[in-house]
Amino acid sequence: MLRTYAEVKEAISSGDTVVSILERYLTAINDNKNLNAFLEVFEDSAREQAVIVDQKIKDGTAGKLAGMVIGLKDNMCYRGHKVSASSKILEGFESLFTGTAVERLLAEDAVIIGRLNCDEFAMGSSNENSAFGPVLNPRNTKMVPGGSSGGSSAAVAAGLCTAALGSDTGGSIRQPASFTGTYGLKPTYGRISRHGLIAYASSFDQIGPFTNSLEDSALLLEVMAGSDDYDATASTQEVDNYTALGEEKKYKVAVIAESLEMDGIDPEIKRTLEDTMKKLIASGHQVETVSFPYLDYMVPAYYVLTTAEASSNLARFDGVHYGHRSDSAEGVEETYKKSRSEGFGIEVQRRIMAGTFVLSHGYYDAYYTKGQRVRRVLQDKTNEIFENFDMILLPTTPTTAFELDAVSDPIAMYLQDIYTVHANLSGNPAISLPVGEHSNGLPFGIQVIGDHFKEKEMLNFSRILEKIVESS
């Protein structure tokens, strides 16, 4: 199976067609239905697109992504195709437009193969919260693939598509990437337009790619990044040439001391990070541990703020305008109550209720306002680190993938994001690199956080880090 775009291009240059490559992916999806990664395969439109791309290749007019087959997390709009955020509340809804990120992929002749399972409304760290069943980890089907973008990570890890898009609100790209041994990139907040992404928490959400190579991550970021008239939060800052990797440079790297001292970090993951620090130093890079004394405040601040935003964003899904409407409801009030109770799963209901509480009269200042102040402290401390360092290095996850149904306590599940919420609270770009395999046979990643809009530097350092790890 073709796992990277370099392999796809090589196959095409050897006489293969995009149509035949697509068919192989479709066969692989059918053979791996047990993973429950895809909620729907867009066979007809994908085949039509593949024929068009083959003709463009013949004509010499093909775009940068000609032949790349991409899956979409089921919270991204693609005109004429269903999108449900893996929720019954949107079951059967068909998108009326194509989101900006997806539009830019299609403009460069990517082929969209289908929509991928995820935690409902991107709320979860295991992909067990989908209304359409859990996704299984292709590395070990007894394990979760991570969440919320678990279908995307599983599809890329299993070779069911060349790449996939996910969304990252608190680690929903990087955590599943670590659990499945793939590359997961979250850009700087505002680097990629959110137009066409079903919102969970608008000041945190970012679209990003899952891939099997760093080069593919860089390429997809380069294609999707940039300003957008449809999204006022999309940055107008110039898009770098992210694919120009390989600059030999010595970096100054900060390792957050508290991330290594935290209770619950797997000893093998800790040892891998410590070994990586030594290898970087031996290669001439400057590596220092720094204190970030707010680690314990990150997850609470994150859940206060994101649930508040979710409560506001999800108010539109009410059984009146579109989506699920209860058949047994009588009258307006009962329609709202029953439609939302039947349409939303338990975790989404929990977060809506929590968010409604923190925004309510008498509690707004005690929770939401205080959460925003904590966020500012975290951002200021992160910016302070980047005044003296080029990169921050830390684990992506405290453990490897856990078993299905193994984590039933919501707080324990929320703590799975302990290392990833940092970059969402501060808005920094971050990437999870697949650098290790545990003695239990499961993969895990190391996370690199870069300065705002310094994705090129972050990707270049990631390439150097990869070479150091591979050479040992």
C-alpha positions as CSV (number, residue, x, y, z in Angstrom):
1,M,0.0,0.0,0.0
2,L,1.2,3.5,-0.8
3,R,1.8,5.3,2.5
4,T,3.4,8.6,1.4
5,Y,2.9,11.1,-1.4
6,A,6.5,10.3,-2.5
7,E,5.4,6.7,-3.1
8,V,2.3,7.9,-4.9
9,K,4.3,10.1,-7.3
10,E,6.8,7.3,-7.9
11,A,3.9,5.0,-8.8
12,I,2.4,7.5,-11.2
13,S,5.8,8.2,-12.9
14,S,6.1,4.4,-13.3
15,G,2.9,4.3,-15.3
16,D,0.3,3.9,-12.6
17,T,-2.9,5.9,-12.7
18,V,-4.7,7.9,-10.0
19,V,-7.8,5.8,-10.7
20,S,-5.9,2.5,-10.0
21,I,-4.3,4.0,-6.9
22,L,-7.7,5.0,-5.6
23,E,-9.1,1.6,-6.3
24,R,-6.4,0.0,-4.1
25,Y,-7.3,2.4,-1.3
26,L,-11.0,1.5,-1.7
27,T,-10.1,-2.2,-1.5
28,A,-8.0,-1.6,1.7
29,I,-10.9,0.3,3.3
30,N,-13.2,-2.6,2.6
31,D,-10.7,-5.1,4.0
32,N,-10.4,-3.0,7.2
33,K,-14.0,-2.3,7.9
34,N,-13.5,-3.7,11.4
35,L,-11.5,-0.6,12.3
36,N,-14.7,1.6,11.9
37,A,-12.4,4.4,10.7
38,F,-14.7,5.5,7.8
39,L,-18.3,6.6,8.4
40,E,-18.8,7.0,4.6
41,V,-16.7,6.4,1.5
42,F,-17.2,8.9,-1.3
43,E,-16.7,6.3,-4.0
44,D,-18.5,8.0,-6.8
45,S,-17.2,11.5,-6.4
46,A,-13.6,10.2,-5.6
47,R,-13.6,8.1,-8.8
48,E,-14.9,11.2,-10.8
49,Q,-12.1,13.3,-9.3
50,A,-9.5,10.6,-10.0
51,V,-10.4,10.5,-13.7
52,I,-10.1,14.3,-13.9
53,V,-6.7,14.3,-12.2
54,D,-5.4,11.5,-14.5
55,Q,-6.3,13.7,-17.5
56,K,-4.6,16.8,-15.9
57,I,-1.4,14.7,-15.3
58,K,-1.5,13.7,-19.0
59,D,-2.0,17.4,-20.0
60,G,0.8,18.6,-17.7
61,T,-1.6,20.8,-15.7
62,A,-1.8,18.8,-12.5
63,G,-1.6,20.6,-9.1
64,K,0.8,20.0,-6.2
65,L,-1.3,17.2,-4.7
66,A,-2.2,15.3,-7.9
67,G,-2.9,11.7,-6.8
68,M,-2.9,12.3,-3.1
69,V,-5.9,10.5,-1.6
70,I,-7.2,12.3,1.5
71,G,-9.8,11.5,4.2
72,L,-11.7,14.1,6.1
73,K,-12.6,14.1,9.7
74,D,-16.4,14.1,10.0
75,N,-16.6,17.7,11.1
76,M,-15.4,19.3,7.8
77,C,-17.8,20.5,5.2
78,Y,-17.6,19.2,1.6
79,R,-20.4,20.4,-0.7
80,G,-22.9,17.7,-1.7
81,H,-21.5,15.3,0.9
82,K,-22.8,14.4,4.4
83,V,-21.2,15.7,7.5
84,S,-22.4,14.8,11.0
85,A,-19.6,15.5,13.5
86,S,-20.2,11.8,14.4
87,S,-23.5,12.8,16.1
88,K,-27.1,11.8,15.8
89,I,-28.1,15.4,16.0
90,L,-26.7,15.9,12.5
91,E,-27.4,12.5,11.0
92,G,-28.4,12.8,7.4
93,F,-27.2,16.4,7.0
94,E,-25.6,17.3,3.7
95,S,-23.2,20.2,3.4
96,L,-24.2,23.1,1.2
97,F,-20.6,24.4,0.7
98,T,-17.0,23.3,0.9
99,G,-14.7,24.5,3.7
100,T,-11.7,26.6,2.7
101,A,-9.1,24.0,3.7
102,V,-10.8,21.3,1.7
103,E,-11.3,23.6,-1.2
104,R,-7.6,24.3,-1.3
105,L,-6.8,20.6,-1.3
106,L,-9.2,20.1,-4.2
107,A,-7.7,23.0,-6.1
108,E,-4.3,21.2,-6.0
109,D,-6.0,18.0,-7.3
110,A,-6.2,15.9,-4.2
111,V,-8.8,13.2,-4.2
112,I,-11.2,13.2,-1.2
113,I,-12.0,9.6,-0.4
114,G,-14.5,9.8,2.5
115,R,-15.4,11.1,6.0
116,L,-13.8,9.7,9.0
117,N,-15.2,8.7,12.4
118,C,-14.4,10.9,15.4
119,D,-15.5,11.6,18.9
120,E,-18.8,13.4,18.8
121,F,-18.3,17.1,18.0
122,A,-14.6,16.4,18.6
123,M,-15.1,15.9,22.3
124,G,-13.0,13.0,23.5
125,S,-9.5,11.5,23.8
126,S,-10.2,8.0,22.7
127,N,-12.8,8.0,19.8
128,E,-15.2,6.0,22.0
129,N,-17.7,8.9,22.1
130,S,-18.9,8.6,18.5
131,A,-22.6,8.0,17.9
132,F,-21.5,5.4,15.4
133,G,-19.2,3.2,17.5
134,P,-15.6,3.4,18.5
135,V,-12.6,3.3,16.2
136,L,-10.0,0.6,16.7
137,N,-6.3,1.2,16.7
138,P,-4.7,-0.6,13.6
139,R,-1.5,-1.3,15.6
140,N,-3.5,-3.3,18.1
141,T,-7.3,-3.5,17.7
142,K,-7.8,-4.0,21.5
143,M,-6.6,-0.4,21.9
144,V,-8.1,3.0,21.2
145,P,-6.6,5.1,18.4
146,G,-6.8,8.3,20.5
147,G,-9.2,11.1,20.0
148,S,-10.9,13.0,18.9
149,S,-9.5,12.5,15.4
150,G,-9.2,8.7,15.9
151,G,-10.7,7.8,12.5
152,S,-8.2,10.0,10.8
153,S,-5.2,8.6,12.7
154,A,-6.3,5.0,12.2
155,A,-6.9,5.5,8.4
156,V,-3.4,6.9,7.9
157,A,-1.7,4.3,10.1
158,A,-3.5,1.5,8.3
159,G,-2.7,2.8,4.8
160,L,-6.4,3.5,3.9
161,C,-5.5,6.9,2.4
162,T,-2.3,8.8,1.8
163,A,-3.2,11.5,4.4
164,A,-6.1,12.7,6.4
165,L,-7.3,15.9,8.0
166,G,-8.1,16.2,11.7
167,S,-9.0,19.1,14.0
168,D,-7.1,19.9,17.2
169,T,-8.8,21.7,20.1
170,G,-6.7,20.3,22.9
171,G,-4.6,17.6,21.3
172,S,-7.0,15.9,19.0
173,I,-4.5,15.6,16.2
174,R,-1.3,15.1,18.2
175,Q,-2.5,12.6,20.8
176,P,-4.0,10.1,18.2
177,A,-0.9,10.5,16.1
178,S,1.2,9.4,19.1
179,F,-1.1,6.4,19.7
180,T,-0.9,5.2,16.1
181,G,2.7,6.1,15.1
182,T,1.8,8.8,12.6
183,Y,2.7,12.5,12.2
184,G,0.2,14.9,13.6
185,L,0.5,18.6,13.0
186,K,-1.4,21.4,14.7
187,P,-0.6,24.8,13.2
188,T,-0.5,28.2,14.9
189,Y,-4.0,29.3,15.7
190,G,-5.2,31.2,12.6
191,R,-2.7,29.7,10.2
192,I,-5.4,27.6,8.5
193,S,-8.9,28.9,8.0
194,R,-11.6,27.3,10.1
195,H,-14.3,28.1,7.6
196,G,-16.2,24.9,7.0
197,L,-15.1,23.3,10.3
198,I,-18.0,22.5,12.6
199,A,-17.0,24.4,15.7
200,Y,-16.3,22.9,19.2
201,A,-14.4,25.7,20.8
202,S,-13.7,28.5,18.4
203,S,-10.7,30.1,20.0
204,F,-8.9,26.7,20.3
205,D,-9.9,24.7,17.1
206,Q,-7.4,24.3,14.4
207,I,-7.3,22.0,11.3
208,G,-4.2,20.0,10.6
209,P,-2.9,16.9,8.7
210,F,-2.2,13.3,9.7
211,T,0.5,11.8,7.5
212,N,3.1,9.0,7.3
213,S,6.0,11.5,6.5
214,L,7.2,14.9,7.7
215,E,7.4,16.0,4.0
216,D,3.7,15.3,3.5
217,S,2.8,17.3,6.7
218,A,4.8,20.3,5.4
219,L,3.2,20.1,1.9
220,L,-0.4,19.9,3.2
221,L,0.2,22.8,5.6
222,E,1.7,24.9,2.7
223,V,-1.4,24.2,0.6
224,M,-4.0,24.9,3.3
225,A,-2.4,27.8,5.1
226,G,-3.2,31.5,4.4
227,S,-5.7,34.2,4.9
228,D,-9.4,33.7,4.1
229,D,-12.2,36.3,3.7
230,Y,-14.6,33.8,5.2
231,D,-12.7,33.6,8.5
232,A,-11.7,36.8,10.3
233,T,-9.4,34.8,12.7
234,A,-7.3,33.4,9.8
235,S,-4.0,35.2,9.8
236,T,-2.9,37.4,6.9
237,Q,0.7,36.6,7.6
238,E,2.6,35.4,4.6
239,V,2.8,31.6,4.1
240,D,6.3,30.2,4.2
241,N,7.8,27.6,1.9
242,Y,7.3,24.9,4.5
243,T,8.5,22.1,2.2
244,A,12.0,23.5,2.0
245,L,13.3,21.2,4.8
246,G,16.9,20.4,5.5
247,E,18.6,23.6,6.7
248,E,21.5,22.7,9.0
249,K,21.2,24.8,12.0
250,K,21.9,24.5,15.8
251,Y,18.8,25.1,17.9
252,K,18.3,26.1,21.5
253,V,15.7,23.7,22.9
254,A,13.7,24.0,26.2
255,V,12.4,20.8,27.9
256,I,9.7,21.5,30.4
257,A,11.0,20.0,33.6
258,E,7.5,19.3,35.1
259,S,6.6,17.2,32.1
260,L,9.3,14.7,33.1
261,E,8.5,14.8,36.8
262,M,4.7,14.3,36.4
263,D,3.2,11.3,38.1
264,G,1.8,8.8,35.6
265,I,4.4,9.3,32.8
266,D,5.5,5.9,31.4
267,P,9.1,5.2,32.3
268,E,10.0,4.2,28.7
269,I,8.5,7.4,27.3
270,K,10.4,9.4,29.8
271,R,13.7,7.6,29.0
272,T,13.2,8.1,25.3
273,L,12.8,11.8,25.8
274,E,15.9,12.0,28.1
275,D,17.9,10.0,25.5
276,T,16.7,12.3,22.8
277,M,17.9,15.3,24.8
278,K,21.4,13.7,25.1
279,K,21.6,13.0,21.4
280,L,20.6,16.6,20.6
281,I,23.4,17.9,22.9
282,A,25.9,15.5,21.3
283,S,24.9,16.9,17.9
284,G,25.7,20.4,19.0
285,H,22.3,21.7,20.0
286,Q,21.8,23.5,23.3
287,V,19.2,21.7,25.4
288,E,18.1,23.0,28.8
289,T,15.2,22.1,31.2
290,V,13.0,25.0,32.2
291,S,10.3,25.3,34.8
292,F,6.7,25.7,33.7
293,P,5.0,25.7,37.1
294,Y,1.4,25.8,35.7
295,L,1.1,22.3,34.3
296,D,-1.6,21.4,36.9
297,Y,-3.7,24.4,35.9
298,M,-3.7,23.7,32.1
299,V,-6.4,21.0,31.9
300,P,-8.8,22.8,34.3
301,A,-8.4,26.1,32.5
302,Y,-8.8,24.3,29.2
303,Y,-12.1,22.6,30.2
304,V,-13.6,25.7,31.8
305,L,-13.0,27.7,28.6
306,T,-13.7,25.1,25.9
307,T,-17.0,23.9,27.6
308,A,-18.1,27.5,27.7
309,E,-17.5,28.0,24.0
310,A,-19.1,24.6,23.2
311,S,-22.2,25.6,25.1
312,S,-22.5,28.7,22.9
313,N,-21.5,27.0,19.6
314,L,-23.8,24.0,20.0
315,A,-26.9,26.0,20.9
316,R,-27.7,26.1,17.2
317,F,-28.3,22.4,17.1
318,D,-31.8,22.4,18.5
319,G,-34.1,20.2,16.4
320,V,-35.8,23.1,14.8
321,H,-33.5,24.5,12.1
322,Y,-32.0,21.2,10.8
323,G,-30.7,17.8,12.1
324,H,-32.4,15.4,14.4
325,R,-35.9,16.3,15.6
326,S,-37.7,14.1,18.2
327,D,-40.7,12.3,16.9
328,S,-42.3,12.2,20.3
329,A,-42.0,15.9,21.2
330,E,-45.1,18.1,21.5
331,G,-44.7,21.8,21.5
332,V,-41.7,24.1,21.2
333,E,-40.1,23.5,24.6
334,E,-40.4,19.8,24.4
335,T,-39.0,19.8,20.9
336,Y,-35.9,21.5,22.1
337,K,-35.5,19.3,25.2
338,K,-36.1,15.9,23.6
339,S,-34.3,16.6,20.3
340,R,-31.1,17.7,22.1
341,S,-31.4,14.9,24.7
342,E,-31.8,12.2,22.0
343,G,-29.4,13.8,19.5
344,F,-26.4,14.5,21.7
345,G,-24.4,11.8,23.4
346,I,-23.5,11.7,27.2
347,E,-20.1,13.4,26.8
348,V,-21.4,16.2,24.7
349,Q,-24.3,16.8,27.1
350,R,-21.8,16.8,30.0
351,R,-19.7,19.5,28.4
352,I,-22.7,21.6,27.3
353,M,-24.0,21.6,30.9
354,A,-20.6,22.4,32.3
355,G,-20.2,25.3,29.9
356,T,-23.7,26.6,30.5
357,F,-22.9,26.6,34.2
358,V,-19.6,28.5,33.9
359,L,-21.3,31.1,31.8
360,S,-24.3,31.5,34.1
361,H,-25.2,34.5,36.1
362,G,-23.2,34.5,39.4
363,Y,-20.5,32.1,38.1
364,Y,-19.3,33.8,35.0
365,D,-16.6,35.8,36.8
366,A,-15.7,33.0,39.2
367,Y,-15.0,30.5,36.3
368,Y,-15.0,31.9,32.8
369,T,-13.3,35.2,33.6
370,K,-10.8,33.5,35.8
371,G,-10.1,30.9,33.2
372,Q,-9.3,33.6,30.7
373,R,-6.9,35.2,33.2
374,V,-5.2,31.9,33.7
375,R,-4.9,31.5,29.9
376,R,-3.2,34.8,29.7
377,V,-0.7,33.8,32.4
378,L,0.0,30.6,30.4
379,Q,0.5,32.5,27.2
380,D,2.8,35.0,28.8
381,K,5.0,32.3,30.3
382,T,5.2,30.4,27.0
383,N,6.2,33.6,25.2
384,E,8.8,34.2,27.8
385,I,10.3,30.8,27.1
386,F,10.5,31.6,23.4
387,E,12.4,34.8,24.1
388,N,15.3,32.6,25.0
389,F,14.7,29.3,23.1
390,D,13.8,28.2,19.6
391,M,11.7,25.1,20.4
392,I,10.0,23.4,23.3
393,L,10.3,19.6,23.6
394,L,8.1,17.4,25.7
395,P,6.2,14.1,25.4
396,T,3.0,14.0,23.4
397,T,1.2,11.6,25.7
398,P,2.0,10.2,29.2
399,T,1.4,6.6,28.0
400,T,0.9,4.5,24.9
401,A,-2.7,3.8,23.7
402,F,-4.9,2.3,26.4
403,E,-7.5,-0.5,26.0
404,L,-11.1,0.2,24.9
405,D,-13.4,0.9,27.9
406,A,-10.3,1.1,30.2
407,V,-10.9,4.7,31.2
408,S,-14.4,5.3,32.4
409,D,-13.8,8.3,34.7
410,P,-14.2,11.6,32.8
411,I,-11.5,13.4,34.7
412,A,-9.0,10.6,34.1
413,M,-9.9,10.8,30.4
414,Y,-9.4,14.6,30.4
415,L,-5.9,14.1,31.8
416,Q,-4.9,12.3,28.7
417,D,-4.5,15.8,27.2
418,I,-2.0,17.0,29.9
419,Y,0.8,17.6,27.5
420,T,-1.1,18.7,24.4
421,V,-3.5,21.4,25.7
422,H,-0.6,23.7,26.3
423,A,-0.2,24.6,22.6
424,N,-4.0,25.2,22.2
425,L,-4.2,27.5,25.2
426,S,-1.2,29.5,24.0
427,G,-2.0,29.2,20.2
428,N,1.4,27.9,19.3
429,P,2.1,25.4,16.5
430,A,3.0,21.9,17.6
431,I,3.7,18.5,16.0
432,S,3.9,14.9,17.3
433,L,6.7,12.9,15.7
434,P,6.6,9.0,15.8
435,V,10.0,8.4,17.4
436,G,9.5,5.4,19.7
437,E,8.1,1.9,20.1
438,H,7.3,0.7,23.6
439,S,8.2,-2.8,24.8
440,N,4.4,-3.4,24.6
441,G,4.7,-3.1,20.8
442,L,2.8,0.2,20.6
443,P,4.1,3.4,19.2
444,F,4.5,6.8,20.9
445,G,5.5,10.3,19.9
446,I,7.6,13.2,21.0
447,Q,6.1,16.7,20.7
448,V,7.8,19.8,19.4
449,I,6.2,23.2,20.1
450,G,7.3,26.1,18.0
451,D,6.9,29.9,18.3
452,H,3.9,31.6,16.7
453,F,3.9,31.3,12.9
454,K,7.3,29.6,13.0
455,E,6.1,26.4,11.5
456,K,9.0,26.4,9.0
457,E,11.5,26.4,11.9
458,M,9.5,23.8,13.8
459,L,9.4,21.5,10.7
460,N,13.1,22.0,10.0
461,F,14.0,21.1,13.6
462,S,11.7,18.1,13.4
463,R,13.6,16.9,10.4
464,I,16.9,17.3,12.3
465,L,15.4,15.5,15.3
466,E,14.2,12.6,13.1
467,K,17.7,12.1,11.6
468,I,19.3,12.1,15.1
469,V,16.8,9.5,16.3
470,E,17.1,7.4,13.2
471,S,20.9,7.4,13.2
472,S,21.1,6.0,16.7
